[in-house]
Amino acid sequence: MEIIPKDLIYIFSFISTWMSFSSIANAYLYSITSHSDNDIATKHTYLSISIGFLGVFTFFGIINCLAHLLGILLNYNLLIFIFSILLIILNKKNIQDLMLNMNIRLNRIVNISKEDLKLDAIKLMLLIAIALQSFCLIIRVLLPVTHGDQLGAYFYDSIQIANFGSLSTIDFYKLGQGLRTDSFASFFDAFTLQLTNSWTITRITRLIALILIVLTSIESAQQIFSVDLKKLLIIIALIISLPDIWDIGLSGKQDIYICAFEVTGISLTIIAFKLKNILNKIFLLSICLIIGIISIFSRLS
């Protein structure tokens, strides 16, 4: 009998690594951005969290790709758990700063002006659309594993990868077998299945990606123009109405990860073009290029 369920160990390791990566991104963005604006400390909070999420996605995906290439099945949490603890210790101050910025951001959302809260016809229609789409997305998240969205899409390939055992990816193909997609995202989902054997966590991970897409998009829009409640509702409605999201983005397809990469890359590009320092501009644009490459490998099969 396990003293601590492996699902909880994985969730702790995932969140700890995610917050550590996010805090590093947040500290860097703060250091390179002009400090003339009093709000600068919180301007890139959600973008930093998105970068951290994609960092974990990339890190876990690369580990699993290399392991399966060598015929190694990673199905234990100890090394990831130790790594996440070390990251927390090394980034304690940065994590505290990030948590403070998140708290400030959340307080501003709660303190929306009474004028903005007044509903008109457009706001009401947008709220209805968002409510309907959210209801459909929740249903997708709660679908049973046997549903066609799960086994008919890319989750089935993640099951196969997670059950390779000591069989390497190359040997798998030499046997004449094949996958519908052996994309980077499939190896990330397989990594979660190997360590937890939980479909719920893989779908929650997709839901987190969707939330980050919405928050980062709003934050990036605020860099360009003033965002009131009506514009905020329009942005949310547009994003959750994208075909690859409301279709089977939470229950099967991997496009929601790709959308997260694209939104993060666009947000970093906006910041890069605002920077005056050439080296920082080149570095951020290089990060955007890397994000684009990873996004491509998440789609290719």
Disulfide bonds with the S-S distance in Angstrom:
none
